[in-house]
């Protein structure tokens, strides 16, 4: 409810800057998730009580990062309620910019 109200106060230029800020926020979150997932995977590998082959370690690290991305980014932007508002308030060009930024994460 708040997003449409705030959106109505923005000029086209301000809305484009807001899209840039959203993309930057996702990029910042990605950096945090990469660091945290590596730390959490390392902790798991250290305390689980067994050794792993290199390819298993890589799969664990990749899996933790993928799970964190889903939990903190994709579950939000993919939520049906978000999508309805997103489609109404953003131009096709803005949606393309966001989609391009999100595509780099998968």
HELIX and SHEET records of a PDB file:
HELIX    1   1 UNK A    2  UNK A    7  1                                   6    
HELIX    2   2 UNK A   12  UNK A   47  1                                  36    
HELIX    3   3 UNK A   54  UNK A   69  1                                  16    
HELIX    4   4 UNK A   70  UNK A   74  3                                   5    
HELIX    5   5 UNK A   75  UNK A   77  1                                   3    
HELIX    6   6 UNK A   80  UNK A   89  1                                  10    
HELIX    7   7 UNK A   92  UNK A  103  1                                  12    
END                                                                             
